[in-house]
Amino acid sequence: MSTMNISLPESLKAFVDEQVSQRGYGTSSEYVRELIRRDQDRLQLRNLLLAGASSAPTEPVNATYFEGLRERARGAAKVAGKTRRRS
């Protein structure tokens, strides 16, 4: 793991320390890593939404479409359950 040092004004350092204490993080590094992960997730979601918004329209969905999604999810859950039992 790499190390990165950052400088914060006292008010931000106090805020970070408070969040670490109140939210149960072990260190300020854990808190900052979590913030970065959340930002990565937010950016990924934004990019997916933008890609979806700029994609070509598709056929309207119906009950058959949603039932197909449910079946795929059930199948994926079964495979994941078998994989976990082998570990």
N, C-alpha and C positions, 0 to 999 in steps of 0.2 A: 504494500500500500504506500502511496506517495504522501508526502506531507506538504501542506500549504498553510502558510501563516497569513492571517488577515489582520488589519487594523480596524478597530471600531471605535466610534465615539463612546464615551462612558455610558450615555443613555442607552445605546444599542446593546452594549455589553451587559448592562443590568437587565435589559429585556430578555436577552438570550439566557442569562443565568436564571431568571425567573421561570422561563419556559422549561428549561432543563429540570428545575426543581418541581414545578407543578405537574408536568406531563410525564415524569418518571424516566427521563432519559438518563443514561449513566454519565454522559459527558456532553459538552457543548458540540463536540465533533459529531456525535450521533444525531443531535438536533439539526445541525447544518446539513448533514448527509440526507436526512429525511426531507428537508426543504428542497434540496436539489432534486431528489427523486420525484417529489411532487411536481416540481416545475417541468421535469422531463416528461412526466405523464401528461401534464396539461398541454405541453407543446405537441406531443404525439397525438392527443385527442384533437387538438386544433387542426393539425395537418390532415388527419382522417376526415374531419368535417369539411375542410376545404376541398379535399379530393372528391368527397361525395357530392358536394354542392356543384362542382365543375364537371361531374361525370354526366354521361348521357342518361336521359330518362329511361326507366324500365317499365315493364308491364305492372299494372296495379297488383298488389298482393291480395290473396284471399285466404280462406281457411285452410285450403290444401297446402299453400306455401308455408303457413305457420306450423301445420302438423309435420311437414317435412323437416323444419328446423328443430322441432321437439324430438323427432326420431334421431336426427344427427346428434343432438345434445345427449340423448340417452345412450347412444352408441359410444360417444366419446367418454361419458362417465363410466361405462362398463369397462372400456379399455384402460382408463386411468385407474380404476379399482383393481384390476388384475395386475397392473404394473406395480402398484403399491404393495400388494400382497407378496409379490416375488422378492421385493427388496429386503 
